[in-house]
Amino acid sequence: MFIYVGKTFNATATGTVIKEVNCEKCALRFYYELARVAAGEADAPYYMGQGSAEERAQRRAQQNLAGKLQVDCEVVPCPQCGHVQQAMVRFLRGRMYRTLRVLTWVLPIAGLVLTWVMAAMAKFDRPRHFEEERVIYVLVAAGFVGLWFVLMSIKRWLLARGHWLRAAMSAAPPALLPEDRPNADGAIPLRPVRRRQLAEIAPRGDWVIIPLLRMSLPPLCCGCMQPATTVYRSPFKVYQDFQMEIPLCRPCMRQLGRRWWKIFAVTVIVCLAIASLVPVLSVYSSKSDPLGRWRGGVFTAFFLILLAGGIIPSLLAKPCRVRFVDAQRGIVRMRFRNPQYIRLLQQMATALDSGSTMSAPPLPGHRA
């Protein structure tokens, strides 16, 4: 029997580049800073060559980063006329709702192929009955074609709403304009320009949009606004939020820990109550025996507690809620329990539009 063992190395790389834009409406030339993060991985079969595998992972991360900096763009409106370039909109539209786009084609095509195979088998095995059932296969095939139109309409409706564009604009870096003549080395000093549309595209309500590649959470406890001394750690963590650390103080962390265990206890009780229904309902089955009924209840309780006990408390006890706007760009929407912390993050996100002066290369080779 063949047994494979090995070790997988993961690496990440971050980088920035200044991109140049020529406005297609007012012909203004402006710039913006593009920041990206990329990942790479490599395997060391049977734990051999771990050093070279780690280097390959880092090299692949750098290659993926270079590709993103070359191709990607941000949705940065023109600082003079406010126009959003069509190339930016097309790029972002192509990245939105990828799962829905795949399902729009996979589900109807798979359904049509399956219907055709079943119809061919029925025609080969029962030719007489197939003539009577032909209408059913035609209706099923028409249903899958109709499903394609429904999914396509849903995708177009979601794209037409435009909230994805506003979210991308609110998390985009500010536009940069030349501040003076080029330096002695040919670099162009750039200054950020505050967006005129900021009030229209700013996050509304108690949610704040944060670009993690350009902004980090302040070192204040998100629960009481005191200096943070630790970060949030779930007792049973089943996922990771973009390697993001939520700052907390020790008292708030202990309070969240107690809240986690309370929710876990309630979850276990609910799971046991649901699992107890298995032997009760199995009584009405003529082929069930008492030992089998209780065995099924124990297995049901075990898997329910393992699944729900690991997910539900971690979701309900978290100090914040996180929703990804664009995971590859590191843009998330966050909601905290403390409204003061939300206002602080909103002020920090707004302050990203006015930063320090930077320089563009003498010959910008990247154009949006």
C-alpha positions in Angstrom: 0.0 0.0 0.0 1.3 3.4 -1.0 1.4 6.0 1.9 2.3 9.6 1.2 3.4 12.0 3.9 4.9 15.4 3.6 4.8 19.0 4.8 3.2 22.0 3.0 4.8 25.4 3.4 2.7 28.5 3.0 4.0 32.0 2.4 2.5 35.5 1.9 3.9 38.6 0.2 2.6 42.1 0.2 3.6 45.0 -2.0 2.5 48.4 -3.4 2.9 50.1 -6.7 1.9 53.6 -8.0 -0.4 53.4 -10.9 -1.1 56.2 -13.4 -4.6 57.0 -14.8 -5.6 59.3 -17.6 -9.2 60.3 -17.1 -11.3 59.4 -20.1 -13.7 62.2 -19.4 -11.6 65.3 -18.5 -8.2 64.0 -19.5 -6.7 64.7 -16.1 -3.7 62.6 -15.2 -3.7 61.3 -11.7 -2.2 58.5 -9.7 -3.1 56.1 -6.9 -1.3 53.5 -4.7 -2.3 49.9 -5.3 -1.6 47.5 -2.4 -2.0 43.7 -2.7 -1.3 40.6 -0.8 -0.6 37.2 -2.5 -0.1 33.7 -1.2 2.1 30.8 -2.4 2.6 27.2 -1.2 5.0 24.3 -1.9 5.2 20.7 -0.7 8.1 18.8 0.8 7.4 15.1 0.0 8.4 12.8 2.9 9.8 15.9 4.7 12.7 16.1 2.3 14.0 19.4 1.0 12.0 21.5 3.4 14.4 24.5 3.0 13.9 24.5 -0.8 10.1 24.0 -0.4 9.9 27.1 1.8 11.9 29.1 -0.7 9.6 27.9 -3.5 6.6 29.0 -1.5 8.0 32.4 -1.0 9.0 32.7 -4.6 5.5 31.7 -5.8 4.0 34.3 -3.5 6.3 37.0 -5.0 5.3 35.9 -8.5 1.6 36.0 -7.7 2.1 39.4 -6.1 3.9 40.7 -9.2 1.0 39.4 -11.3 -1.6 41.1 -9.2 0.3 44.4 -9.1 0.5 44.3 -12.9 -3.1 43.4 -13.7 -5.3 44.6 -10.8 -6.7 48.1 -10.3 -8.7 50.0 -7.8 -11.9 52.0 -8.2 -10.6 55.5 -7.7 -12.8 58.3 -9.1 -11.2 61.2 -10.9 -10.4 63.9 -8.4 -11.4 66.7 -10.8 -14.7 65.4 -12.4 -15.6 62.4 -10.2 -15.8 60.1 -13.2 -15.0 56.4 -12.6 -13.0 54.9 -15.5 -14.8 52.1 -17.5 -11.8 49.9 -17.2 -12.0 50.0 -13.4 -15.8 49.1 -13.5 -15.2 46.3 -15.9 -12.4 44.8 -13.8 -14.5 44.9 -10.7 -17.6 43.5 -12.4 -15.6 40.6 -13.6 -14.7 39.8 -10.0 -18.1 40.1 -8.4 -20.4 37.1 -7.7 -18.0 34.5 -9.2 -19.8 31.6 -7.4 -23.2 32.7 -8.9 -21.5 33.0 -12.3 -20.2 29.5 -12.1 -23.5 28.1 -11.0 -25.3 29.9 -13.8 -23.6 27.7 -16.3 -22.8 24.5 -14.3 -26.2 23.7 -13.0 -28.2 24.1 -16.3 -25.5 22.2 -18.3 -25.2 19.4 -15.8 -29.0 19.2 -15.6 -29.4 19.0 -19.4 -26.6 16.4 -19.7 -28.2 14.3 -16.9 -31.7 14.6 -18.5 -30.3 13.5 -21.9 -28.5 10.5 -20.4 -31.7 9.4 -18.5 -33.8 9.9 -21.6 -31.3 7.8 -23.7 -31.3 5.0 -21.2 -35.1 5.0 -21.0 -35.4 4.9 -24.8 -32.9 2.0 -24.9 -34.5 0.0 -22.1 -38.2 0.8 -22.6 -38.8 2.2 -26.0 -42.6 2.0 -25.7 -42.8 3.7 -22.4 -40.3 6.3 -23.6 -42.8 7.6 -26.2 -45.3 8.2 -23.3 -42.7 9.9 -21.1 -41.0 12.0 -23.7 -43.0 15.1 -22.7 -41.7 14.8 -19.1 -38.0 14.8 -20.3 -38.8 17.8 -22.5 -40.3 19.7 -19.6 -37.4 18.9 -17.3 -34.9 20.1 -20.0 -37.0 23.3 -20.4 -36.8 23.8 -16.7 -33.0 23.7 -16.7 -33.0 26.2 -19.6 -35.3 28.4 -17.6 -33.0 28.0 -14.6 -30.2 29.5 -16.7 -32.4 32.6 -17.4 -33.3 33.0 -13.8 -29.8 32.8 -12.5 -28.6 35.1 -15.2 -31.3 37.6 -14.3 -30.4 37.4 -10.6 -26.7 38.1 -11.4 -27.6 41.1 -13.6 -30.0 42.5 -10.9 -27.3 42.2 -8.3 -24.8 44.0 -10.6 -27.3 46.7 -11.4 -27.8 47.6 -7.8 -24.4 49.2 -7.6 -23.8 48.7 -3.9 -20.6 46.7 -4.8 -19.3 49.7 -6.6 -19.9 52.0 -3.7 -18.3 49.6 -1.3 -15.2 49.3 -3.5 -15.0 53.1 -3.9 -15.2 53.7 -0.1 -12.3 51.3 0.5 -10.2 52.5 -2.4 -7.1 54.5 -1.9 -7.3 58.3 -2.5 -6.3 59.8 -5.8 -2.8 61.4 -6.0 -1.9 64.5 -7.9 1.5 65.9 -8.7 2.6 68.4 -6.1 5.6 70.0 -7.8 8.1 69.4 -10.5 10.0 66.1 -10.6 12.9 65.7 -8.3 16.5 65.5 -9.3 16.2 61.8 -9.8 13.0 62.2 -11.9 10.5 61.1 -9.2 7.2 63.0 -9.1 6.1 64.2 -5.6 2.4 63.3 -5.1 -0.2 64.5 -2.7 -3.5 62.8 -1.8 -6.8 64.5 -2.8 -9.9 64.2 -0.7 -12.7 62.6 -2.6 -15.8 64.8 -3.3 -18.1 61.7 -3.2 -16.9 60.6 0.2 -20.2 61.5 1.9 -22.2 59.6 -0.7 -20.1 56.4 -0.6 -19.1 56.4 3.1 -20.4 53.3 5.1 -23.8 53.8 6.6 -25.2 52.8 10.0 -23.1 50.8 12.4 -20.9 49.1 9.7 -17.5 50.3 8.7 -15.5 49.3 5.6 -11.8 48.7 6.3 -9.0 48.1 3.8 -6.8 45.8 5.8 -3.8 46.3 3.5 -3.8 50.0 4.2 -5.3 50.3 7.6 -4.9 48.3 10.9 -7.2 48.3 13.9 -6.1 50.8 16.7 -4.5 49.3 19.8 -7.6 50.0 21.9 -10.0 47.4 23.4 -13.0 47.2 21.1 -15.2 46.6 24.1 -14.2 49.4 26.6 -11.8 51.6 24.6 -9.0 51.0 27.1 -5.5 50.2 26.0 -5.5 46.7 24.5 -3.3 44.1 26.2 -4.4 41.0 24.2 -6.3 39.9 21.1 -9.5 37.9 20.7 -9.0 34.1 20.6 -11.9 31.7 20.4 -11.8 28.6 22.7 -12.7 26.5 19.6 -11.7 28.4 16.5 -12.8 26.8 13.2 -11.8 29.6 10.8 -9.6 32.6 10.6 -10.6 36.1 9.5 -7.9 37.2 7.1 -5.2 36.8 9.8 -6.9 39.7 11.6 -6.4 40.3 15.3 -9.2 42.0 17.3 -7.7 44.0 20.1 -9.1 43.5 23.6 -8.1 44.0 27.2 -7.9 41.2 29.7 -11.3 41.9 31.5 -13.2 42.1 28.2 -11.4 38.9 27.0 -12.5 37.1 30.2 -16.0 38.4 29.8 -16.2 37.1 26.2 -14.8 33.7 27.4 -17.6 33.4 29.9 -20.1 34.4 27.2 -18.6 31.7 24.9 -19.1 28.9 27.5 -22.6 30.0 28.3 -23.6 29.9 24.6 -21.8 26.6 24.3 -23.8 25.1 27.2 -27.1 26.3 25.7 -26.0 24.8 22.3 -25.2 21.5 23.9 -28.6 21.4 25.6 -30.4 22.2 22.4 -28.4 19.5 20.5 -29.3 16.9 23.2 -32.9 17.8 23.0 -32.9 17.4 19.2 -31.0 14.2 19.4 -33.5 12.8 21.9 -36.2 13.0 19.2 -34.4 10.3 17.2 -35.2 7.3 19.6 -38.7 8.8 20.2 -39.6 9.0 16.5 -38.0 5.6 15.8 -40.6 3.9 18.0 -43.1 4.2 15.2 -40.8 2.2 12.9 -41.6 -1.5 12.9 -38.0 -2.6 12.2 -36.3 -0.6 15.0 -35.0 -2.1 18.2 -34.4 -0.2 21.5 -30.6 -0.5 21.3 -30.5 0.8 17.8 -32.7 3.7 18.6 -30.6 4.9 21.4 -27.4 4.3 19.4 -28.7 6.5 16.7 -29.6 9.2 19.3 -26.1 9.1 20.7 -24.4 9.4 17.3 -26.8 12.2 16.4 -26.0 14.1 19.6 -22.3 13.6 19.1 -22.2 15.0 15.6 -24.6 17.9 16.4 -22.5 19.0 19.4 -19.3 18.7 17.4 -20.7 20.8 14.5 -22.9 23.3 16.3 -20.8 23.5 19.4 -17.8 24.6 17.4 -19.5 27.1 15.1 -22.4 28.8 17.0 -20.6 30.0 20.1 -17.7 31.3 18.0 -20.1 33.3 15.9 -22.3 34.7 18.7 -19.5 35.4 21.2 -17.2 37.3 18.9 -16.7 41.0 19.7 -17.4 41.9 16.1 -19.0 40.7 12.9 -16.9 40.5 9.7 -18.1 40.3 6.1 -15.7 40.2 3.2 -16.3 42.7 0.5 -13.3 41.5 -1.5 -11.0 39.0 0.2 -8.2 39.2 -2.4 -8.1 43.0 -1.9 -8.3 42.7 1.9 -11.5 44.8 2.1 -13.9 43.8 4.9 -17.1 45.2 6.5 -16.9 45.2 10.3 -19.5 45.8 13.0 -18.5 46.1 16.6 -20.7 46.1 19.8 -19.2 49.3 21.0 -20.5 52.3 18.9 -17.5 54.5 20.0 -15.1 52.0 18.4 -17.1 52.1 15.2 -16.9 55.9 15.1 -13.2 55.7 15.7 -12.7 53.3 12.8 -14.9 55.4 10.5 -12.8 58.5 11.3 -9.6 56.5 10.6 -11.0 55.3 7.3 -11.9 58.8 6.4 -8.4 60.0 7.3 -6.9 57.7 4.8 -7.8 60.2 2.1 -5.3 62.7 3.6 -1.9 61.2 4.2 1.7 61.9 3.6 3.2 62.9 0.3 4.7 60.1 -1.7 6.5 59.9 -5.0 5.7 58.3 -8.4 8.4 56.7 -10.4 9.9 58.7 -13.3 8.3 56.5 -15.9 5.1 54.9 -14.5 4.9 51.5 -16.3 1.5 50.5 -14.8 -1.6 52.0 -16.2 -5.2 51.3 -15.1 
